[in-house]
Amino acid sequence: MKRFSKEELKANNARYLWHPMAQPKAMRETPPDIIARGEGSWIWDIDGHKLVDGVGGLWSANLGFGRSEIRDAIVAQLDELAFYNVFRGTTHPRAIELSTRMAEFMREDGVVASFFSNGGSDAVEGALKLARQYWKIRGQRDRTKYIALRQGYHGVHFGGMSVNGNTNFRRAYEPLLPGCFHIDTPWLYRNPYTDDPQELGEICARQLEREIVFQGPDTVAAFIAEPVQGAGGVIVPPPNYWPRIREICDKYEVLLIADEVVTGFGRTGHMFGTRMWGVKADMWCLAKGLSSGYIPLGMTAIAGKVAEVFDGGDAALGAVTHGYTYSAHPVAAAAALATLDILESEDVVGNAARQGEHLLRRMREIGAGSHLVGDVRGVGLMACFELVSDKATKASFPRGASEPMAIARAAYEMGAMVRVSGPNIILSPALTISREQIDLLCDILQQAFNKVEGG
Ligand SMILES: Cc1ncc(COP(=O)(O)O)c(C=O)c1O
């Protein structure tokens, strides 16, 4: 197999490779960094420049890079059975083991079954489709609508994109799925209602109730939301929000779908975001941390209440006519089993909670001394600086403003990888990151802010 030289890699990247969320031409003009190696929370670019990874791959390499247990499980599985499908007539040992394991892992949440796929967007698509099917089996064929939150992110398939709450991701692909409606996110920093978290949680929960009643409860299939919004800018809802949402969904029999693609498997300092809020969903969308990002894998976790209805349906209506060639891919399933072993034997989630508190404390210090930082928010190891052009009025930067990128570039040069999304600088390191690495990340960010603000 021919390996490219450094020069060939740099020259060919944007010539032949189209990147998600980027204009191909822009990637040629401002080439992305080429990351060549990873170990724990360290990464090296193609020029050998060493960085602490504040991004965790993309909220995904939760156990860091180079875990030999996951690698060994992958290699052993490649030797044993590189692939077989789970479409009706066949299955394989890893699929059975992983679905059994997930039912045990999420027993306290009420999960009884898993539907596997290839990533987060798939996991969302599965949940949205199964929600409609659930109502068809129950004979309520008009229950087809979805309600979701503004600023929410649910991946890029047509269903997920239609419930996304960021119009930037939708515009180029409209018209989308009809019957998707959006309500306000309980976003303390930016809302027209109140500065009181409890009150905000209640106001926004009531919006869900109003929307359900307005649409007609017998037309609403499901409400979908992230327990903490990730891509939308790490928006942490007030503690009363999710319990109220659950109550309202129960009152009108609307299914509650928790999109835990980011929050699942410890990111918030709790194993699942719904657990943090003391709530059980009806379906969960999981990916990223499920295989620690080593191999693409997604899954829709299904609660007993939903599974019972499928079991009770007739053969035609109850059949899940959805799925992918690579659903429950054995190599991905092996990676996930090794990931779950580590999550159960090491205090990864506790580390995320402890390091997350330290991270937020340090970020708040940086924010307090910066005229660019309007808000610092987060929970566990998901955190964000929201940059503003005027701290007093919270005025946003115009789209495409250079400041967030300038800070990220300065940090990169000094040895820290962070991610810019709109006006936000987002941090989502591996859950195994050490305190020293968090301190390094924050020391570098402090210097990057100083550099950009100083001149
Ligand atoms: C909450 C949420 N849902 C769904 C997705 C889509 O996942 P994927 O990119 O694996 O398709 C993401 C991706 O970041 C996400 O953050």
The ligand as an ORCA input file, in Angstrom:
! r2SCAN-3c Opt
* xyz 0 1
  C     -26.709     15.166     19.877
  C     -26.238     14.621     18.572
  N     -27.046     13.824     17.861
  C     -26.672     13.288     16.682
  C     -25.419     13.542     16.176
  C     -25.015     12.942     14.859
  O     -24.051     11.981     15.051
  P     -23.135     11.509     13.815
  O     -22.276     12.669     13.462
  O     -22.367     10.340     14.402
  O     -24.045     11.084     12.721
  C     -24.534     14.343     16.891
  C     -23.177     14.620     16.378
  O     -22.399     15.335     16.949
  C     -24.951     14.912     18.107
  O     -24.157     15.742     18.790
*
